[in-house]
Amino acid sequence: MNRKTWVIILCVIGVLVAGYLSYMFYSDNHSICDINETFDCTSVHQSDYALFLGIPVAILGLVGYILILVFAMWKFDLVKWISLFGTLFSLRLTWAEFFVINKFCIFCIISQVIIMAIFLISVKWKKYLR
């Protein structure tokens, strides 16, 4: 498979993950994600870091994955810049989980891995995929 195909597949998975995170943000049912004291999505989703400029970060992620998906199909050169922004934004959120909230959201971490993979693939990191 080529880079474009991998990015499209990862975007579809990202849309599913971000869609679920969006559902969890507005839902009271987090049982699948609240595993123990450390992995506690409820605490993460109720933190100040769950919103950015009044918008749930899960919704921003959903929009971001859809945007990358669209550009992956028509203007692949822009994928690296959008995914770079997404990676940096996600790293900020992961930093907050580690050092401020002291709790982790499994699906947030999965989304972090997905956006980083999209970025690395889009910039031909070590010519990973051709």
Contacts in CASP RR format, 6 or more apart in sequence:
PFRMAT RR
TARGET T0000
AUTHOR 0000-0000-0000
METHOD contacts of the structure
MODEL  1
MNRKTWVIILCVIGVLVAGYLSYMFYSDNHSICDINETFDCTSVHQSDYA
LFLGIPVAILGLVGYILILVFAMWKFDLVKWISLFGTLFSLRLTWAEFFV
INKFCIFCIISQVIIMAIFLISVKWKKYLR
1 9 0 8 1.000
1 129 0 8 1.000
2 129 0 8 1.000
2 130 0 8 1.000
3 76 0 8 1.000
3 121 0 8 1.000
3 122 0 8 1.000
3 124 0 8 1.000
3 129 0 8 1.000
3 130 0 8 1.000
4 72 0 8 1.000
4 73 0 8 1.000
4 76 0 8 1.000
6 121 0 8 1.000
6 129 0 8 1.000
7 68 0 8 1.000
7 72 0 8 1.000
7 76 0 8 1.000
7 79 0 8 1.000
7 118 0 8 1.000
7 121 0 8 1.000
7 122 0 8 1.000
8 69 0 8 1.000
8 72 0 8 1.000
8 73 0 8 1.000
10 114 0 8 1.000
10 117 0 8 1.000
10 118 0 8 1.000
10 121 0 8 1.000
11 65 0 8 1.000
11 66 0 8 1.000
11 68 0 8 1.000
11 69 0 8 1.000
11 72 0 8 1.000
11 118 0 8 1.000
12 69 0 8 1.000
13 114 0 8 1.000
14 65 0 8 1.000
14 111 0 8 1.000
14 114 0 8 1.000
14 115 0 8 1.000
15 62 0 8 1.000
15 65 0 8 1.000
15 66 0 8 1.000
15 69 0 8 1.000
17 107 0 8 1.000
17 110 0 8 1.000
17 111 0 8 1.000
17 114 0 8 1.000
18 58 0 8 1.000
18 59 0 8 1.000
18 61 0 8 1.000
18 62 0 8 1.000
18 64 0 8 1.000
18 65 0 8 1.000
18 111 0 8 1.000
19 58 0 8 1.000
19 62 0 8 1.000
20 107 0 8 1.000
21 58 0 8 1.000
21 61 0 8 1.000
21 62 0 8 1.000
21 105 0 8 1.000
21 107 0 8 1.000
21 108 0 8 1.000
21 111 0 8 1.000
22 56 0 8 1.000
22 58 0 8 1.000
22 59 0 8 1.000
22 62 0 8 1.000
24 30 0 8 1.000
24 33 0 8 1.000
24 41 0 8 1.000
24 45 0 8 1.000
24 58 0 8 1.000
24 107 0 8 1.000
25 45 0 8 1.000
25 50 0 8 1.000
25 56 0 8 1.000
25 58 0 8 1.000
25 59 0 8 1.000
26 56 0 8 1.000
30 41 0 8 1.000
30 42 0 8 1.000
30 45 0 8 1.000
33 39 0 8 1.000
33 40 0 8 1.000
33 41 0 8 1.000
33 42 0 8 1.000
33 105 0 8 1.000
33 106 0 8 1.000
33 107 0 8 1.000
34 40 0 8 1.000
34 41 0 8 1.000
34 42 0 8 1.000
35 106 0 8 1.000
37 103 0 8 1.000
38 103 0 8 1.000
38 104 0 8 1.000
39 103 0 8 1.000
39 104 0 8 1.000
39 105 0 8 1.000
39 106 0 8 1.000
40 103 0 8 1.000
40 104 0 8 1.000
40 105 0 8 1.000
41 105 0 8 1.000
41 106 0 8 1.000
41 107 0 8 1.000
41 108 0 8 1.000
43 101 0 8 1.000
43 103 0 8 1.000
44 50 0 8 1.000
44 97 0 8 1.000
44 101 0 8 1.000
44 103 0 8 1.000
44 104 0 8 1.000
44 105 0 8 1.000
44 108 0 8 1.000
45 58 0 8 1.000
45 105 0 8 1.000
47 96 0 8 1.000
47 100 0 8 1.000
47 101 0 8 1.000
49 57 0 8 1.000
49 93 0 8 1.000
49 96 0 8 1.000
49 97 0 8 1.000
49 100 0 8 1.000
49 101 0 8 1.000
50 56 0 8 1.000
50 57 0 8 1.000
50 58 0 8 1.000
51 57 0 8 1.000
52 60 0 8 1.000
57 89 0 8 1.000
57 93 0 8 1.000
60 89 0 8 1.000
61 86 0 8 1.000
61 111 0 8 1.000
64 82 0 8 1.000
64 86 0 8 1.000
65 114 0 8 1.000
65 115 0 8 1.000
67 82 0 8 1.000
68 79 0 8 1.000
68 82 0 8 1.000
68 83 0 8 1.000
68 118 0 8 1.000
71 78 0 8 1.000
71 79 0 8 1.000
71 82 0 8 1.000
72 79 0 8 1.000
76 122 0 8 1.000
79 118 0 8 1.000
79 122 0 8 1.000
80 119 0 8 1.000
80 122 0 8 1.000
80 123 0 8 1.000
83 115 0 8 1.000
83 118 0 8 1.000
83 119 0 8 1.000
83 122 0 8 1.000
84 119 0 8 1.000
86 115 0 8 1.000
86 119 0 8 1.000
87 115 0 8 1.000
87 116 0 8 1.000
87 119 0 8 1.000
90 111 0 8 1.000
90 112 0 8 1.000
90 115 0 8 1.000
90 116 0 8 1.000
91 112 0 8 1.000
93 108 0 8 1.000
93 112 0 8 1.000
94 108 0 8 1.000
94 109 0 8 1.000
94 112 0 8 1.000
97 103 0 8 1.000
97 104 0 8 1.000
97 105 0 8 1.000
97 108 0 8 1.000
97 109 0 8 1.000
98 104 0 8 1.000
120 128 0 8 1.000
121 128 0 8 1.000
121 129 0 8 1.000
END
